[in-house]
Structure formats: C-alpha cells, structure tokens
Amino acid sequence: MSLTVGSNSWVTVAEADTYLTDRIGAEGWFDLSGAGDPGAVSKEVLLVSAYTWLINNPQLELSAALTDADVKAGQIEAALFLLKHYDALNERRAAIGTGVKSFRFSKRRENLMENLTLPLHIAGFFSQYGISNAVVELKGQYDI
C-alpha cells in the first residue's frame, strides 16, 4: 500500500521534505528514496508507520481527516524519530512484551513502562487531541 493522504497519512512526501529542509539532524531523511520496496525503509514507509503509531495511540483522539499544521508536523517528527530510533524502540517494545519490567546494564538501570509514551517533542504537537483521564466526584444531593 502506498502513502495516501486522508487514508494512511496526513502529509505528502513533498510536505515532509519541505518541513525537514530546515530541521537539524534530518540529513538522513534526504538519503532515502520516496517510495521503496515494500517494508524497506523509505520516506513513504516511515510516514505511514508514523501515522499508524500516532492514530493508534490510546492517549490520542485522531482521525484520518485532520489537516492541522501541528498534526502534520507531529507526523513528520515521528517519522524522523522512527528513522533514527526504530531499532531501540522495537527492542523496548519486545522487552515489555516478553515481561521484562526492569534491567541493569553496567551502571545503567531502567524500569520499563508498561505503555510506551510518545517522546515529548512529538506529543506536544498533539496536545489538543489528548484524552483526559480526569475523574470528577460530585458531592451533595442531586435529583435522579
């Protein structure tokens, strides 16, 4: 399946290229082909993967029809994050999925979270689409 705005992406490859032109650390993006072999790393695969990661995030309420500049920027940032950190993210998901709760490596010790959260620099683009977990307690008498 190729990238289709409104179906599996909010942005085009051209929009991502334009956005990342002035982004520090994005030089690896421009080494990629626009569309490559299925499943191989390409701009389209990264954008579709980022879209899937975001739209299926249980902390966000997103739809395929969004056109906000922040949503587009967030998807592009997520695609760049996947380009740079996919292997580490996938290893973390695998560890959590197999029941690892914490690990220690030399002087580094880490407790793994049950639910992976989006990096803050990406989550900020979606702040208006977050689900509130607020609980309201009503006190007093009310007619039922």
Buried (B, 14 or more C-beta within 10 A) or exposed (E): EEBEBEEBBBBBBEBBBEBBEEBEEBEEBEEBEBBEEEEEBBBBBBBBBBBEBBBEBEEBEBEEEBEEEBBBBBBBBBBBBBBBEEEEBEEBEEBBEEEEEEEEEEEEEEEBEEEEEBEEEBBEBBEEBEEEEEEEEEEEEEEE
